[in-house]
Amino acid sequence: MAEENHSANAPATAPASTPACPPDYCEAGDWIEMGSVLLEPTDRAENLPEETAAQPLRVWVKGFALCDADLGDECEVETVTGRVVRGRLTAVNPGYTHTFGSPPPGIAGIGRDLRGRVAAYRAADDDAVGGAEAGE
């Protein structure tokens, strides 16, 4: 069977609907992220480490824009839980980029090890039950 070359049919560039870079504005109804200062340094708890206490406590919230805005403009967002929050537009159509980091080497094999131990326990238990039944 002859191999087909599909590269000639592929578009040379991304479709026009796919932006080359993230948009720098949003329209009402767009999925956005906005940020604001929740507590100024003077309003923070006194028992915080000095480096932490010197910084404002910031919050970033994702939801649907309630107005048109450019990056950095004040806007309101309605979260998926229905809260309305005001802040500065930081991203349009943001993704989720959180991570718990790389697993420590000692943790990576725990699941496999535990499944092996459970299988061995069950096999020993089955042998004990089977032996008891055979001896009756």
Secondary structure, DSSP 8 states (H G I E B T S, - for coil): ------TTTS-SS--TTS-SS--SEE-TT-EEEEEEEEE-GGGS-TTS-HHHHTS-EEEEEEEEESS-EETTSEEEEE-TTS-EEEEEEEEES--------S--HHHHTHHHHHHHHHHHHHHHHHHHHHHHHHH-
